[in-house]
Amino acid sequence: MLRLAFLTFVLTLPLPVLAQQQYDRSEASQAEQQACEPDVYRLCNDYVPDVDRIVACLNANRRALSPACRAVMVRPHRR
């Protein structure tokens, strides 16, 4: 679920209301967002803004992910 929230944020960066809500999140969440944003646009741009398809795309392309994003995608996430 955290992956979904973080990808939603990545895809809605220009929206000030959502951005303000996200700045209240932990530094770890911000680091996760920053780790995968380039990979989302590089590998899964065709699926923006469908978050479920973006997550599936990132998982399908796990070997092509940057090391930082790969670490985010393989670690267990809490709600």
C-alpha positions as CSV (number, residue, x, y, z in Angstrom):
1,M,0.0,0.0,0.0
2,L,2.9,2.3,0.7
3,R,4.2,1.7,-2.8
4,L,0.8,2.9,-4.1
5,A,0.9,6.0,-2.0
6,F,4.4,6.8,-3.0
7,L,3.8,6.3,-6.7
8,T,0.7,8.4,-6.5
9,F,2.8,11.2,-5.0
10,V,5.4,10.8,-7.7
11,L,2.8,11.2,-10.4
12,T,1.1,14.2,-8.8
13,L,4.1,16.3,-7.8
14,P,2.6,19.4,-9.3
15,L,-0.5,19.3,-7.2
16,P,0.2,21.5,-4.1
17,V,-2.3,20.0,-1.9
18,L,-1.0,16.5,-2.3
19,A,2.6,17.7,-2.1
20,Q,1.9,19.4,1.2
21,Q,0.4,16.2,2.6
22,Q,3.4,14.2,1.4
23,Y,5.9,16.6,3.0
24,D,4.4,15.6,6.3
25,R,5.6,12.0,5.7
26,S,8.8,10.6,7.0
27,E,12.2,11.1,5.4
28,A,12.3,7.5,4.5
29,S,9.2,7.8,2.4
30,Q,10.6,10.8,0.6
31,A,13.8,8.9,-0.1
32,E,11.8,6.0,-1.6
33,Q,9.9,8.4,-3.8
34,Q,13.1,10.0,-5.0
35,A,14.7,6.6,-5.6
36,C,12.1,5.3,-8.0
37,E,10.9,8.5,-9.8
38,P,13.5,8.3,-12.6
39,D,12.7,4.6,-13.1
40,V,9.0,5.2,-13.3
41,Y,9.5,7.7,-16.1
42,R,12.3,5.7,-17.8
43,L,10.6,2.3,-17.8
44,C,6.9,2.8,-17.1
45,N,6.0,6.1,-18.6
46,D,3.3,4.5,-20.8
47,Y,1.3,3.5,-17.7
48,V,1.2,7.0,-16.1
49,P,-1.1,7.8,-14.2
50,D,-2.4,4.2,-13.6
51,V,-0.6,3.4,-10.3
52,D,-1.4,-0.3,-10.3
53,R,0.1,-0.7,-13.8
54,I,3.1,1.3,-12.8
55,V,3.8,-1.0,-9.8
56,A,3.3,-4.0,-12.0
57,C,5.7,-2.5,-14.6
58,L,8.4,-1.8,-12.0
59,N,8.1,-5.3,-10.6
60,A,8.3,-6.8,-14.2
61,N,11.4,-4.7,-14.9
62,R,13.1,-5.3,-11.5
63,R,16.4,-6.2,-13.1
64,A,16.5,-2.9,-15.0
65,L,15.7,-0.8,-11.9
66,S,18.3,1.4,-10.4
67,P,19.8,-0.1,-7.2
68,A,18.0,2.4,-5.0
69,C,14.6,1.7,-6.5
70,R,15.1,-2.0,-6.5
71,A,15.8,-1.8,-2.8
72,V,12.5,0.0,-2.3
73,M,10.5,-2.5,-4.4
74,V,11.9,-5.6,-2.7
75,R,11.5,-4.5,0.9
76,P,8.3,-5.2,2.8
77,H,6.1,-2.1,3.2
78,R,3.8,-1.2,6.0
79,R,0.6,0.7,5.7
